């Protein structure tokens, strides 16, 4: 399992992913799930992956190969003129890879090879954009009504983002919000684990404004985890008391 989040703010994009792909008492694997391509002053594109590891790694490998092509015909990352076309081509690659693996293993119609991808970035002269690509290759774009996407183990961290999100918040507060969301997910599900990869893309910067790997001994993440736990306890105790002997009974 995994957990990845992409969030749109007025000031840019905030992205975070975990790195765990398997879990158990004696079987823990760590793989990067966030990948970035840049052309200084012209574009930045980052993808985050969840699902069958062989499928997502195949897609990333194809994107890497095409990003090094001298021509632009198959250069999905560096040659597509819009983020919409980037998402379209990544969707096609994902659908093809999943289809090939299902056909090769006689698993057509089954879900063992499914995967999903968050595509984020900005091309010069255009707005920062965020997409979620489904295994079938189709995708949706973030909007004012849906300003963030999650893939993987989404349910534990979602309420945090819904309650705390403000499109006008600073990029730093966006990072803090995702830290809390990931801490809540890590506490509830052992299949999501440290280290975490964080990236901030400030509007019109066309390069990562901030990148950081959050390890087990990261002092800020530890402080967030501890302070959030204390804040929840204090908030709980500040709520009105419930009584078994209410006056209207």
C-alpha positions as a Markdown table, in Angstrom:
| # | Residue | x | y | z |
|---|---|---|---|---|
| 1 | Unk | 0.0 | 0.0 | 0.0 |
| 2 | Unk | 1.0 | 3.6 | -0.3 |
| 3 | Unk | -0.2 | 7.1 | 0.3 |
| 4 | Unk | 0.4 | 10.1 | -2.0 |
| 5 | Unk | -1.2 | 13.5 | -1.9 |
| 6 | Unk | -1.1 | 16.4 | -4.4 |
| 7 | Unk | -2.7 | 19.7 | -3.3 |
| 8 | Unk | -3.3 | 23.0 | -5.3 |
| 9 | Unk | -2.9 | 26.3 | -3.5 |
| 10 | Unk | -3.1 | 29.8 | -4.9 |
| 11 | Unk | 0.7 | 30.0 | -4.4 |
| 12 | Unk | 1.5 | 26.7 | -6.1 |
| 13 | Unk | 1.5 | 22.9 | -5.5 |
| 14 | Unk | 2.4 | 20.8 | -2.5 |
| 15 | Unk | 3.1 | 17.1 | -3.0 |
| 16 | Unk | 4.0 | 14.3 | -0.6 |
| 17 | Unk | 4.4 | 10.6 | -0.9 |
| 18 | Unk | 5.4 | 7.7 | 1.3 |
| 19 | Unk | 8.0 | 5.1 | 0.2 |
| 20 | Unk | 6.6 | 1.8 | 1.5 |
| 21 | Unk | 5.5 | -0.9 | -0.9 |
| 22 | Unk | 5.3 | -3.9 | 1.3 |
| 23 | Unk | 5.0 | -4.4 | 5.0 |
| 24 | Unk | 5.2 | -7.2 | 7.6 |
| 25 | Unk | 7.2 | -8.3 | 10.5 |
| 26 | Unk | 10.1 | -9.3 | 8.3 |
| 27 | Unk | 9.2 | -7.9 | 4.9 |
| 28 | Unk | 9.5 | -4.1 | 4.4 |
| 29 | Unk | 10.4 | -2.6 | 1.1 |
| 30 | Unk | 11.2 | 1.0 | 0.3 |
| 31 | Unk | 10.8 | 2.5 | -3.2 |
| 32 | Unk | 10.6 | 6.1 | -4.3 |
| 33 | Unk | 7.1 | 7.0 | -5.7 |
| 34 | Unk | 7.8 | 10.7 | -6.6 |
| 35 | Unk | 9.6 | 11.5 | -9.9 |
| 36 | Unk | 10.4 | 15.0 | -11.3 |
| 37 | Unk | 11.5 | 16.4 | -14.7 |
| 38 | Unk | 12.4 | 20.0 | -15.2 |
| 39 | Unk | 13.4 | 22.4 | -18.0 |
| 40 | Unk | 14.7 | 25.5 | -16.2 |
| 41 | Unk | 12.5 | 28.5 | -16.8 |
| 42 | Unk | 10.1 | 26.5 | -19.0 |
| 43 | Unk | 8.4 | 23.6 | -17.2 |
| 44 | Unk | 8.4 | 21.3 | -14.2 |
| 45 | Unk | 6.4 | 18.0 | -14.1 |
| 46 | Unk | 6.2 | 15.7 | -11.1 |
| 47 | Unk | 4.4 | 12.3 | -11.0 |
| 48 | Unk | 3.5 | 10.2 | -7.9 |
| 49 | Unk | 2.5 | 6.6 | -8.3 |
| 50 | Unk | 0.5 | 4.0 | -6.4 |
| 51 | Unk | -0.5 | 0.4 | -7.1 |
| 52 | Unk | 1.2 | -2.5 | -8.7 |
| 53 | Unk | 5.0 | -1.7 | -8.5 |
| 54 | Unk | 6.0 | -3.4 | -11.7 |
| 55 | Unk | 3.3 | -1.5 | -13.6 |
| 56 | Unk | 4.2 | 1.9 | -12.2 |
| 57 | Unk | 8.0 | 1.3 | -12.6 |
| 58 | Unk | 7.4 | 0.4 | -16.2 |
| 59 | Unk | 5.5 | 3.6 | -16.8 |
| 60 | Unk | 8.3 | 5.7 | -15.1 |
| 61 | Unk | 11.0 | 3.9 | -17.2 |
| 62 | Unk | 9.1 | 4.7 | -20.4 |
| 63 | Unk | 8.8 | 8.3 | -19.4 |
| 64 | Unk | 12.5 | 8.5 | -18.5 |
| 65 | Unk | 13.4 | 6.9 | -21.9 |
| 66 | Unk | 11.2 | 9.3 | -23.8 |
| 67 | Unk | 12.5 | 12.3 | -21.9 |
| 68 | Unk | 15.9 | 11.6 | -23.3 |
| 69 | Unk | 14.8 | 11.2 | -26.9 |
| 70 | Unk | 16.4 | 13.8 | -29.2 |
| 71 | Unk | 13.1 | 14.4 | -31.1 |
| 72 | Unk | 9.8 | 15.6 | -29.7 |
| 73 | Unk | 7.4 | 13.1 | -31.2 |
| 74 | Unk | 7.4 | 10.7 | -28.3 |
| 75 | Unk | 8.8 | 13.1 | -25.7 |
| 76 | Unk | 5.8 | 13.1 | -23.4 |
| 77 | Unk | 7.4 | 15.0 | -20.5 |
| 78 | Unk | 9.5 | 17.6 | -22.3 |
| 79 | Unk | 7.7 | 17.9 | -25.6 |
| 80 | Unk | 4.0 | 18.1 | -24.8 |
| 81 | Unk | 2.8 | 21.7 | -25.1 |
| 82 | Unk | 0.3 | 21.6 | -22.2 |
| 83 | Unk | -0.2 | 19.8 | -18.9 |
| 84 | Unk | -3.4 | 18.4 | -20.3 |
| 85 | Unk | -1.5 | 16.6 | -23.0 |
| 86 | Unk | 1.1 | 15.4 | -20.5 |
| 87 | Unk | -1.7 | 13.8 | -18.5 |
| 88 | Unk | -3.3 | 12.3 | -21.6 |
| 89 | Unk | -0.1 | 10.7 | -22.8 |
| 90 | Unk | 0.7 | 9.3 | -19.3 |
| 91 | Unk | -2.8 | 7.9 | -19.2 |
| 92 | Unk | -2.2 | 6.1 | -22.5 |
| 93 | Unk | 1.1 | 4.7 | -21.2 |
| 94 | Unk | -0.5 | 3.5 | -18.0 |
| 95 | Unk | -3.4 | 1.8 | -19.8 |
| 96 | Unk | -1.1 | 0.1 | -22.2 |
| 97 | Unk | 1.3 | -1.2 | -19.5 |
| 98 | Unk | -1.5 | -2.5 | -17.4 |
| 99 | Unk | -3.2 | -4.1 | -20.4 |
| 100 | Unk | 0.0 | -5.8 | -21.6 |
| 101 | Unk | 0.6 | -7.3 | -18.1 |
| 102 | Unk | -2.9 | -8.5 | -17.8 |
| 103 | Unk | -2.8 | -10.2 | -21.2 |
| 104 | Unk | 0.6 | -11.8 | -20.5 |
| 105 | Unk | -0.6 | -13.3 | -17.2 |
| 106 | Unk | -4.1 | -14.2 | -18.4 |
| 107 | Unk | -5.6 | -11.8 | -15.8 |
| 108 | Unk | -7.8 | -9.7 | -18.1 |
| 109 | Unk | -10.6 | -8.1 | -16.0 |
| 110 | Unk | -8.8 | -8.7 | -12.7 |
| 111 | Unk | -7.4 | -5.9 | -10.5 |
| 112 | Unk | -4.0 | -7.3 | -9.5 |
| 113 | Unk | -2.1 | -5.0 | -12.0 |
| 114 | Unk | -4.0 | -1.8 | -11.3 |
| 115 | Unk | -2.2 | 1.4 | -10.6 |
| 116 | Unk | -2.9 | 5.2 | -10.4 |
| 117 | Unk | -0.8 | 8.3 | -10.9 |
| 118 | Unk | -0.9 | 11.9 | -9.8 |
| 119 | Unk | 0.5 | 14.3 | -12.4 |
| 120 | Unk | 1.4 | 17.8 | -11.2 |
| 121 | Unk | 3.3 | 20.7 | -12.7 |
| 122 | Unk | 3.4 | 23.9 | -14.7 |
| 123 | Unk | 4.4 | 24.9 | -18.2 |
| 124 | Unk | 5.5 | 28.5 | -18.8 |
| 125 | Unk | 2.6 | 30.8 | -19.7 |
| 126 | Unk | 0.0 | 28.5 | -18.1 |
| 127 | Unk | -1.4 | 27.8 | -14.7 |
| 128 | Unk | -0.1 | 25.1 | -12.3 |
| 129 | Unk | -2.2 | 22.0 | -12.8 |
| 130 | Unk | -2.9 | 18.8 | -11.0 |
| 131 | Unk | -4.4 | 15.6 | -12.4 |
| 132 | Unk | -5.3 | 12.1 | -11.2 |
| 133 | Unk | -4.9 | 9.3 | -13.8 |
| 134 | Unk | -6.9 | 6.1 | -13.3 |
| 135 | Unk | -5.8 | 2.6 | -14.4 |
| 136 | Unk | -8.1 | 2.8 | -17.4 |
| 137 | Unk | -6.0 | 5.8 | -18.6 |
| 138 | Unk | -8.7 | 8.4 | -18.1 |
| 139 | Unk | -8.1 | 11.3 | -15.7 |
| 140 | Unk | -9.7 | 14.2 | -13.8 |
| 141 | Unk | -8.2 | 17.6 | -13.1 |
| 142 | Unk | -8.2 | 19.4 | -9.7 |
| 143 | Unk | -10.6 | 22.3 | -9.4 |
| 144 | Unk | -11.9 | 24.7 | -6.8 |
| 145 | Unk | -14.4 | 22.0 | -5.8 |
| 146 | Unk | -11.7 | 19.3 | -5.8 |
| 147 | Unk | -8.4 | 21.0 | -4.9 |
| 148 | Unk | -6.4 | 17.9 | -3.9 |
| 149 | Unk | -6.0 | 14.3 | -4.9 |
| 150 | Unk | -5.0 | 11.3 | -2.9 |
| 151 | Unk | -4.0 | 7.8 | -4.1 |
| 152 | Unk | -3.3 | 4.7 | -2.1 |
| 153 | Unk | -4.5 | 4.5 | 1.5 |
| 154 | Unk | -6.6 | 7.6 | 1.5 |
| 155 | Unk | -9.3 | 7.3 | 4.2 |
| 156 | Unk | -7.3 | 8.1 | 7.3 |
| 157 | Unk | -5.7 | 11.3 | 6.1 |
| 158 | Unk | -8.6 | 12.7 | 4.1 |
| 159 | Unk | -10.6 | 14.2 | 7.0 |
| 160 | Unk | -7.6 | 16.2 | 8.1 |
| 161 | Unk | -7.1 | 17.8 | 4.7 |
| 162 | Unk | -10.9 | 18.5 | 4.3 |
| 163 | Unk | -11.1 | 20.3 | 7.6 |
| 164 | Unk | -7.8 | 22.2 | 7.4 |
| 165 | Unk | -7.5 | 23.1 | 3.7 |
| 166 | Unk | -7.7 | 26.7 | 2.6 |
| 167 | Unk | -6.7 | 27.6 | -1.0 |
| 168 | Unk | -5.2 | 30.9 | 0.2 |
| 169 | Unk | -2.9 | 29.3 | 2.9 |
| 170 | Unk | 0.8 | 29.6 | 2.6 |
| 171 | Unk | 2.9 | 26.9 | 1.0 |
| 172 | Unk | 4.4 | 26.3 | 4.5 |
| 173 | Unk | 1.0 | 25.8 | 6.0 |
| 174 | Unk | 0.2 | 23.4 | 3.1 |
| 175 | Unk | 3.2 | 21.4 | 4.1 |
| 176 | Unk | 2.1 | 21.4 | 7.7 |
| 177 | Unk | -1.3 | 20.2 | 6.8 |
| 178 | Unk | 0.1 | 17.3 | 4.7 |
| 179 | Unk | 2.4 | 16.4 | 7.6 |
| 180 | Unk | -0.6 | 16.0 | 9.9 |
| 181 | Unk | -2.5 | 14.0 | 7.2 |
| 182 | Unk | 0.5 | 11.6 | 6.8 |
| 183 | Unk | 1.0 | 11.3 | 10.6 |
| 184 | Unk | -2.6 | 10.3 | 11.0 |
| 185 | Unk | -2.3 | 7.7 | 8.2 |
| 186 | Unk | 0.9 | 6.3 | 9.6 |
| 187 | Unk | -0.6 | 5.9 | 13.0 |
| 188 | Unk | -3.6 | 4.0 | 11.6 |
| 189 | Unk | -2.1 | 1.8 | 8.9 |
| 190 | Unk | 1.2 | 0.0 | 9.0 |
| 191 | Unk | 1.3 | -0.4 | 5.2 |
| 192 | Unk | 2.1 | 3.3 | 4.9 |
| 193 | Unk | 5.5 | 4.2 | 6.2 |
| 194 | Unk | 8.5 | 6.5 | 6.5 |
| 195 | Unk | 10.5 | 7.9 | 4.8 |
| 196 | Unk | 8.3 | 10.4 | 3.1 |
| 197 | Unk | 9.1 | 12.5 | 0.1 |
| 198 | Unk | 8.0 | 16.2 | 0.1 |
| 199 | Unk | 8.1 | 18.6 | -2.8 |
| 200 | Unk | 6.8 | 22.2 | -3.1 |
| 201 | Unk | 6.4 | 23.9 | -6.5 |
| 202 | Unk | 5.9 | 27.6 | -6.2 |
| 203 | Unk | 3.9 | 29.2 | -8.9 |
| 204 | Unk | 6.0 | 30.3 | -11.9 |
| 205 | Unk | 9.2 | 28.9 | -10.5 |
| 206 | Unk | 9.6 | 25.9 | -12.9 |
| 207 | Unk | 11.8 | 24.0 | -10.4 |
| 208 | Unk | 11.2 | 22.5 | -7.0 |
| 209 | Unk | 11.0 | 25.4 | -4.5 |
| 210 | Unk | 11.6 | 22.9 | -1.7 |
| 211 | Unk | 12.4 | 19.2 | -1.5 |
| 212 | Unk | 12.9 | 17.1 | 1.6 |
| 213 | Unk | 13.0 | 13.5 | 2.6 |
| 214 | Unk | 11.3 | 13.0 | 6.0 |
| 215 | Unk | 13.1 | 10.2 | 7.8 |
| 216 | Unk | 12.3 | 8.5 | 11.1 |
| 217 | Unk | 14.4 | 10.9 | 13.1 |
| 218 | Unk | 13.2 | 14.1 | 11.4 |
| 219 | Unk | 12.7 | 16.6 | 14.2 |
| 220 | Unk | 9.9 | 18.6 | 12.6 |
| 221 | Unk | 7.8 | 15.5 | 11.8 |
| 222 | Unk | 8.3 | 14.2 | 15.3 |
| 223 | Unk | 7.2 | 17.6 | 16.7 |
| 224 | Unk | 4.1 | 17.6 | 14.4 |
| 225 | Unk | 3.2 | 14.1 | 15.5 |
| 226 | Unk | 3.6 | 14.8 | 19.2 |
| 227 | Unk | 1.9 | 18.3 | 19.1 |
| 228 | Unk | -1.0 | 17.0 | 17.0 |
| 229 | Unk | -1.7 | 14.2 | 19.5 |
| 230 | Unk | -1.6 | 16.7 | 22.4 |
| 231 | Unk | -3.8 | 19.1 | 20.5 |
| 232 | Unk | -6.4 | 16.4 | 19.8 |
| 233 | Unk | -6.5 | 15.4 | 23.5 |
| 234 | Unk | -6.9 | 19.1 | 24.5 |
| 235 | Unk | -9.6 | 19.7 | 22.0 |
| 236 | Unk | -11.5 | 16.6 | 23.1 |
| 237 | Unk | -11.4 | 17.6 | 26.8 |
| 238 | Unk | -12.6 | 21.1 | 25.8 |
| 239 | Unk | -15.8 | 19.8 | 24.2 |
| 240 | Unk | -19.1 | 20.0 | 26.2 |
| 241 | Unk | -19.5 | 17.1 | 28.6 |
| 242 | Unk | -22.1 | 14.5 | 27.9 |
| 243 | Unk | -24.4 | 13.5 | 30.8 |
| 244 | Unk | -26.5 | 10.4 | 31.2 |
| 245 | Unk | -28.9 | 12.5 | 33.2 |
| 246 | Unk | -30.0 | 15.3 | 30.9 |
| 247 | Unk | -32.7 | 17.6 | 32.0 |
| 248 | Unk | -35.0 | 16.8 | 29.1 |
| 249 | Unk | -35.1 | 13.0 | 29.9 |
